[in-house]
Amino acid sequence: MKKSRGRTGRKRRRKHLQSFMDGVNCSHKLEYIKLKKWLKDRGFEDSNLRPAQFWDTGRGLMTTKALQAGDLIISLPEKCLLTTGTVLSSCLGEYIMKWKPPVSPLIALCTFLIAEKHAGEKSLWKPYLDVLPKTYTCPVCLEHDVVSFLPEPLRKKAQEQRMMVHELYMSSKAFFSSLQPLFAENTGTIFNYSALEWAWCTINTRTIYMKHSQRECFSLEPDVYALAPYLDLLNHSPDVQVKAAFNEHTRSYEIRTNSQCKKYEEVFICYGPHDNQRLLLEYGFIAMNNPHSSVYVSSDTLLKYFPPLDKQRNAKISILKDHDFLENLTFGWDGPSWRLLTALKLLSLGADEFTCWRRTLLGDVISASNEQQTLNVTAKICHFLIEETQHVLLQISQLKRNKEDLKKHLALVEALRLEDLKILQKSAEILCNLNMATT
C-alpha cells in the first residue's frame, strides 16, 4: 500500500510540476477580466487563448486546445487597434492637425499614450493601459553601469538609442506645450522625459506592423504602427513560424500559426530572425539558445592581431573598408562567419601574395600558409573574446551583490553574455577541430 501511495504522490507532484512548467492561468485576475470585457464590447470573439504566467518567459498566452499548422491563433478587430487614426479622432486631433512643422506618427502615438495614462479612470483605453508594463528593460532605460557591460557594438547602439529618444523629447517640447488648453495641470509635468521614455518603449516593443496611408498632418516618416491589446501578450520564439497581417475582408488583424502547439502550452509568435543583441536593443529581452545569435568582432579587435610593421597593412585596411568587410564580422553556433574568415584571410596575405587580394574576397584559397595563418588568428581572437566575456561575467556577479536595485537589469546583460560565451566556446571547439584536420 505504502508503495502505491508514494507513486501517486510522485504522480501528483509530477503533475503539479508539469502545470507549473506549462504556466499558471491568470484569466481570473481582475485586470484581464476587465480587458476581455472591453475587447468583447469592441467585437473581439473570445479565442482559445488565456493569459498565463510562465516560469521561463514571464507573462504570455496559453492555448486551451491543441493547435495545428494553419490554425488561426487570434483575430483582433480593427476597433481594438490603437493607431494614428485613433489619435486623430481623440481631442488631440485638432492640435495635431494645426501644428507646424507636422509631428511624426510616432510622436502622435506617444502623446496619446501619455495623455490617456494621465486621464486615469476617465480614459476609454484604461483596461488596456492597466495591463501594459510599468517599466521596460530596453537599453534606453538601463543605468550607465549596466550599459557599460554590454558588448561593444550593442553598447554603441544603446547610446544612439538613448540620444535619439532624448532628441525626440527635446524636439517635441513645444508641441506638448501647445496642448495646455486640454489639461488643468502644467503640460511640462505630464509630458516629462520619463513619460515619453515609457511611451516610446511601449510603441517600440509592442506595435505590430500595419501600413496606413500618408496623412498631411503628419511628417513624412512611415505610419506603420498599431498597438494590439491582448495580441501583444504573445511572446517571441525563434523556433516558430507564423503568418500575420491585417485582413481587409474581415477588417481584423490575424495571426495564423505554421507550427503545432499542444493544449495548455504557451503560444509563441516570431518577431523575425533576430539575434540576441537586436532582441535586447528593440524589445528588452533575449532568447535562450537562439539559433540566429552571434558574437560580433569589432574592427579594433580584428586589427590587434596583425603586425603593425606589415607594409601593406594600411592598404589592406582600406580594401576591407571599401568592400564593407570591417562590419558584421561574427562568430556563430557554426563557428566563424565567412565574412570574418575572408577579412582575416586578406589581412593574413604575405607580401608576395598581396596582389591576389581580389581572389581572397571571392573566397579562393591563396596558399596553405595563408589558410593556416587565418585559422591561427581566428582562434586567437576567439580565445581573447572568451576571456573578455568571462571577465565581464565576473564583474557583473560582483556588482549584483552590491547593487540590489540593478539586479534585474544586470541579470539580463548576464544572460546575454552567457549566451555569447556558449557561442564562443562552440566556435573554439570548431576551430580546434579544423586546425587538427589541416595539420
TORKENU-371266 format. One record per residue (C-alpha): x, y, z; residue in three letters. Coordinates in steps of 0.25 Angstrom, whole numbers. Example, Ala and Ser with C-alpha at 12.3 -4.5 7.8 and 13.67 -1.06 7.14 Angstrom:
// TORKENU-371266
REC  east north    up residuo
REC    49   -18    31     ALA
REC    55    -4    29     SER
This chain:
// TORKENU-371266
REC  east north    up residuo
REC     0     0     0     MET
REC    11    10     4     LYS
REC    18     7    -9     LYS
REC     6    11   -18     SER
REC     3    24    -9     ARG
REC    17    28   -11     GLY
REC    15    26   -26     ARG
REC     2    34   -26     THR
REC     9    45   -18     GLY
REC    20    45   -28     ARG
REC    10    45   -40     LYS
REC     3    57   -33     ARG
REC    16    64   -31     ARG
REC    20    62   -45     ARG
REC     6    67   -50     LYS
REC     8    79   -41     HIS
REC    22    82   -46     LEU
REC    16    80   -61     GLN
REC     5    90   -59     SER
REC    16   100   -53     PHE
REC    25    97   -65     MET
REC    12    99   -74     ASP
REC     9   112   -68     GLY
REC    -1   117   -57     VAL
REC   -14   122   -63     ASN
REC   -17   137   -60     CYS
REC   -30   139   -66     SER
REC   -37   141   -53     HIS
REC   -29   153   -50     LYS
REC   -37   166   -50     LEU
REC   -29   173   -60     GLU
REC   -31   162   -70     TYR
REC   -45   161   -67     ILE
REC   -47   176   -70     LYS
REC   -38   175   -82     LEU
REC   -46   163   -88     LYS
REC   -59   170   -86     LYS
REC   -54   183   -92     TRP
REC   -49   175  -104     LEU
REC   -63   168  -105     LYS
REC   -70   181  -106     ASP
REC   -61   185  -118     ARG
REC   -65   172  -125     GLY
REC   -54   162  -121     PHE
REC   -59   148  -120     GLU
REC   -53   140  -109     ASP
REC   -42   131  -114     SER
REC   -35   119  -108     ASN
REC   -24   128  -102     LEU
REC   -23   130   -87     ARG
REC   -13   140   -80     PRO
REC    -3   132   -72     ALA
REC    10   133   -64     GLN
REC    21   124   -70     PHE
REC    34   121   -61     TRP
REC    43   124   -73     ASP
REC    37   135   -81     THR
REC    28   142   -71     GLY
REC    15   147   -75     ARG
REC     9   141   -88     GLY
REC    -3   134   -94     LEU
REC    -6   119   -93     MET
REC   -15   111  -102     THR
REC   -27   103   -97     THR
REC   -27    94  -109     LYS
REC   -16    87  -118     ALA
REC   -13    96  -130     LEU
REC    -9    90  -143     GLN
REC    -1    97  -155     ALA
REC   -11   107  -162     GLY
REC   -20   109  -150     ASP
REC   -24   124  -146     LEU
REC   -18   128  -133     ILE
REC   -24   141  -132     ILE
REC   -33   151  -140     SER
REC   -33   165  -134     LEU
REC   -44   174  -140     PRO
REC   -40   188  -145     GLU
REC   -47   195  -134     LYS
REC   -38   189  -123     CYS
REC   -25   194  -130     LEU
REC   -19   207  -126     LEU
REC   -14   215  -138     THR
REC   -11   229  -142     THR
REC   -26   229  -147     GLY
REC   -30   227  -132     THR
REC   -21   238  -128     VAL
REC   -27   248  -139     LEU
REC   -41   245  -135     SER
REC   -38   248  -120     SER
REC   -37   262  -114     CYS
REC   -23   263  -118     LEU
REC   -27   262  -133     GLY
REC   -29   277  -135     GLU
REC   -16   281  -128     TYR
REC    -8   271  -137     ILE
REC   -15   276  -150     MET
REC   -11   290  -148     LYS
REC     3   288  -142     TRP
REC    14   292  -151     LYS
REC    24   286  -155     PRO
REC    16   274  -154     PRO
REC    19   263  -143     VAL
REC    23   249  -147     SER
REC    13   237  -146     PRO
REC    22   232  -134     LEU
REC    20   245  -126     ILE
REC     5   245  -128     ALA
REC     4   231  -122     LEU
REC    14   235  -111     CYS
REC     6   247  -108     THR
REC    -7   239  -108     PHE
REC    -2   228   -98     LEU
REC     3   239   -88     ILE
REC   -10   247   -89     ALA
REC   -18   234   -87     GLU
REC   -10   229   -75     LYS
REC   -11   243   -69     HIS
REC   -26   243   -71     ALA
REC   -27   230   -62     GLY
REC   -41   226   -59     GLU
REC   -46   235   -70     LYS
REC   -38   228   -81     SER
REC   -46   220   -91     LEU
REC   -33   211   -92     TRP
REC   -31   209   -77     LYS
REC   -33   194   -78     PRO
REC   -22   193   -88     TYR
REC   -13   203   -81     LEU
REC   -15   195   -68     ASP
REC    -8   182   -74     VAL
REC     4   190   -80     LEU
REC    17   188   -73     PRO
REC    20   199   -64     LYS
REC    35   199   -67     THR
REC    43   193   -78     TYR
REC    57   187   -80     THR
REC    61   193   -93     CYS
REC    75   199   -93     PRO
REC    69   213   -93     VAL
REC    64   210   -79     CYS
REC    77   204   -74     LEU
REC    87   211   -64     GLU
REC   100   215   -69     HIS
REC   107   204   -60     ASP
REC    99   193   -67     VAL
REC   100   198   -81     VAL
REC   116   198   -79     SER
REC   115   183   -78     PHE
REC   108   181   -92     LEU
REC   117   176  -104     PRO
REC   123   188  -111     GLU
REC   115   188  -124     PRO
REC   102   188  -115     LEU
REC   107   198  -105     ARG
REC   109   208  -117     LYS
REC    95   205  -122     LYS
REC    89   207  -108     ALA
REC    96   220  -106     GLN
REC    90   224  -120     GLU
REC    76   219  -115     GLN
REC    77   228  -103     ARG
REC    81   240  -111     MET
REC    70   238  -121     MET
REC    59   237  -110     VAL
REC    65   250  -103     HIS
REC    65   257  -116     GLU
REC    51   253  -119     LEU
REC    47   258  -105     TYR
REC    54   272  -107     MET
REC    48   274  -121     SER
REC    34   271  -116     SER
REC    34   280  -104     LYS
REC    28   292  -112     ALA
REC    17   283  -117     PHE
REC    14   277  -103     PHE
REC    13   292   -98     SER
REC     2   295  -109     SER
REC    -7   284  -103     LEU
REC    -8   292   -90     GLN
REC   -23   296   -92     PRO
REC   -26   281   -91     LEU
REC   -20   280   -77     PHE
REC   -22   286   -63     ALA
REC    -8   283   -59     GLU
REC     4   288   -66     ASN
REC     8   280   -78     THR
REC    22   280   -74     GLY
REC    20   271   -62     THR
REC    10   262   -70     ILE
REC    19   261   -83     PHE
REC    32   259   -76     ASN
REC    44   251   -81     TYR
REC    41   238   -73     SER
REC    27   239   -78     ALA
REC    32   240   -92     LEU
REC    42   229   -90     GLU
REC    31   219   -85     TRP
REC    22   223   -97     ALA
REC    33   221  -107     TRP
REC    37   207  -101     CYS
REC    22   203  -101     THR
REC    22   206  -116     ILE
REC    35   201  -120     ASN
REC    34   187  -112     THR
REC    19   185  -115     ARG
REC    14   190  -128     THR
REC    10   181  -140     ILE
REC    13   186  -154     TYR
REC     1   192  -161     MET
REC     3   201  -172     LYS
REC    -6   214  -172     HIS
REC    -8   223  -184     SER
REC     0   236  -183     GLN
REC    -7   248  -176     ARG
REC    -3   262  -178     GLU
REC    -4   265  -163     CYS
REC     8   256  -160     PHE
REC    23   257  -164     SER
REC    28   248  -175     LEU
REC    32   237  -166     GLU
REC    25   224  -170     PRO
REC    12   222  -162     ASP
REC    13   207  -159     VAL
REC     9   205  -145     TYR
REC    -3   199  -138     ALA
REC    -4   195  -123     LEU
REC   -11   182  -122     ALA
REC   -17   179  -108     PRO
REC   -17   165  -103     TYR
REC   -10   160  -116     LEU
REC     3   167  -111     ASP
REC     3   158   -99     LEU
REC     9   147  -109     LEU
REC    23   145  -107     ASN
REC    34   142  -117     HIS
REC    41   129  -120     SER
REC    51   128  -131     PRO
REC    47   114  -134     ASP
REC    32   116  -138     VAL
REC    27   122  -151     GLN
REC    14   130  -153     VAL
REC     6   138  -163     LYS
REC     2   151  -158     ALA
REC    -5   162  -166     ALA
REC   -18   171  -166     PHE
REC   -29   164  -173     ASN
REC   -36   174  -182     GLU
REC   -48   165  -183     HIS
REC   -51   163  -168     THR
REC   -45   176  -164     ARG
REC   -37   169  -154     SER
REC   -22   167  -151     TYR
REC   -20   152  -152     GLU
REC    -9   142  -148     ILE
REC    -8   128  -153     ARG
REC     2   118  -148     THR
REC    11   110  -157     ASN
REC    15   101  -145     SER
REC     8    91  -135     GLN
REC     5    95  -121     CYS
REC     0    85  -110     LYS
REC   -12    88  -101     LYS
REC    -8    97   -89     TYR
REC     5   101   -95     GLU
REC    10   115   -97     GLU
REC     7   120  -111     VAL
REC    18   127  -118     PHE
REC    20   136  -130     ILE
REC    33   140  -137     CYS
REC    37   155  -137     TYR
REC    47   152  -148     GLY
REC    60   144  -149     PRO
REC    67   154  -140     HIS
REC    80   151  -132     ASP
REC    80   154  -117     ASN
REC    87   167  -118     GLN
REC    75   172  -127     ARG
REC    65   166  -118     LEU
REC    71   173  -106     LEU
REC    72   186  -113     LEU
REC    58   186  -119     GLU
REC    50   178  -109     TYR
REC    58   178   -96     GLY
REC    59   162   -95     PHE
REC    68   151  -100     ILE
REC    64   137  -105     ALA
REC    72   125  -100     MET
REC    79   116  -110     ASN
REC    75   126  -121     ASN
REC    79   120  -134     PRO
REC    81   134  -140     HIS
REC    90   139  -129     SER
REC   105   143  -132     SER
REC   116   150  -125     VAL
REC   121   162  -133     TYR
REC   136   165  -135     VAL
REC   140   179  -134     SER
REC   150   185  -145     SER
REC   159   189  -133     ASP
REC   159   174  -128     THR
REC   161   169  -142     LEU
REC   174   178  -145     LEU
REC   180   175  -131     LYS
REC   186   162  -136     TYR
REC   193   167  -148     PHE
REC   207   173  -148     PRO
REC   207   188  -149     PRO
REC   220   187  -157     LEU
REC   213   180  -169     ASP
REC   216   189  -180     LYS
REC   203   186  -187     GLN
REC   195   188  -174     ARG
REC   188   201  -178     ASN
REC   185   197  -192     ALA
REC   178   184  -186     LYS
REC   170   192  -177     ILE
REC   165   202  -187     SER
REC   162   190  -197     ILE
REC   153   184  -185     LEU
REC   147   197  -183     LYS
REC   144   199  -198     ASP
REC   137   186  -199     HIS
REC   130   187  -186     ASP
REC   138   176  -179     PHE
REC   140   183  -165     LEU
REC   126   182  -161     GLU
REC   117   170  -157     ASN
REC   128   160  -154     LEU
REC   123   149  -145     THR
REC   125   136  -138     PHE
REC   112   128  -138     GLY
REC   108   114  -134     TRP
REC   114   108  -146     ASP
REC   128   115  -144     GLY
REC   134   128  -150     PRO
REC   125   134  -161     SER
REC   130   134  -176     TRP
REC   131   149  -175     ARG
REC   140   149  -163     LEU
REC   149   138  -169     LEU
REC   150   146  -182     THR
REC   154   158  -175     ALA
REC   165   151  -167     LEU
REC   170   144  -180     LYS
REC   172   157  -186     LEU
REC   180   162  -174     LEU
REC   188   150  -174     SER
REC   193   151  -188     LEU
REC   208   150  -189     GLY
REC   216   162  -197     ALA
REC   217   152  -209     ASP
REC   202   149  -209     GLU
REC   196   163  -207     PHE
REC   193   164  -222     THR
REC   183   153  -220     CYS
REC   174   161  -211     TRP
REC   163   161  -221     ARG
REC   162   146  -221     ARG
REC   162   146  -206     THR
REC   149   154  -206     LEU
REC   143   144  -215     LEU
REC   146   132  -206     GLY
REC   158   126  -213     ASP
REC   169   118  -206     VAL
REC   182   126  -208     ILE
REC   192   117  -201     SER
REC   193   106  -190     ALA
REC   201   116  -181     SER
REC   190   127  -183     ASN
REC   179   117  -179     GLU
REC   187   113  -166     GLN
REC   191   127  -162     GLN
REC   176   131  -163     THR
REC   171   119  -155     LEU
REC   182   122  -144     ASN
REC   178   137  -143     VAL
REC   163   133  -143     THR
REC   166   124  -131     ALA
REC   174   135  -124     LYS
REC   162   145  -126     ILE
REC   152   135  -121     CYS
REC   160   132  -108     HIS
REC   162   147  -106     PHE
REC   147   149  -107     LEU
REC   145   137   -97     ILE
REC   154   143   -87     GLU
REC   148   156   -88     GLU
REC   134   151   -87     THR
REC   138   143   -74     GLN
REC   144   155   -68     HIS
REC   131   163   -71     VAL
REC   122   152   -65     LEU
REC   131   152   -52     LEU
REC   129   168   -51     GLN
REC   114   166   -53     ILE
REC   113   156   -42     SER
REC   121   165   -32     GLN
REC   112   177   -36     LEU
REC    99   168   -34     LYS
REC   103   166   -19     ARG
REC   105   181   -17     ASN
REC    94   187   -25     LYS
REC    81   181   -21     GLU
REC    73   192   -30     ASP
REC    81   188   -42     LEU
REC    79   173   -41     LYS
REC    68   171   -51     LYS
REC    76   179   -62     HIS
REC    89   172   -58     LEU
REC    83   158   -59     ALA
REC    78   162   -74     LEU
REC    92   166   -78     VAL
REC    98   154   -71     GLU
REC    88   145   -79     ALA
REC    93   151   -92     LEU
REC   108   150   -88     ARG
REC   106   135   -84     LEU
REC    99   132   -98     GLU
REC   111   139  -104     ASP
REC   121   130   -96     LEU
REC   114   118  -101     LYS
REC   115   122  -115     ILE
REC   130   126  -114     LEU
REC   133   112  -107     GLN
REC   126   105  -118     LYS
REC   134   113  -129     SER
REC   147   110  -121     ALA
REC   143    95  -122     GLU
REC   140    96  -137     ILE
REC   153   104  -139     LEU
REC   161    93  -131     CYS
REC   155    82  -140     ASN
REC   159    90  -153     LEU
REC   173    92  -148     ASN
REC   175    77  -145     MET
REC   169    74  -159     ALA
REC   179    83  -166     THR
REC   192    80  -158     THR
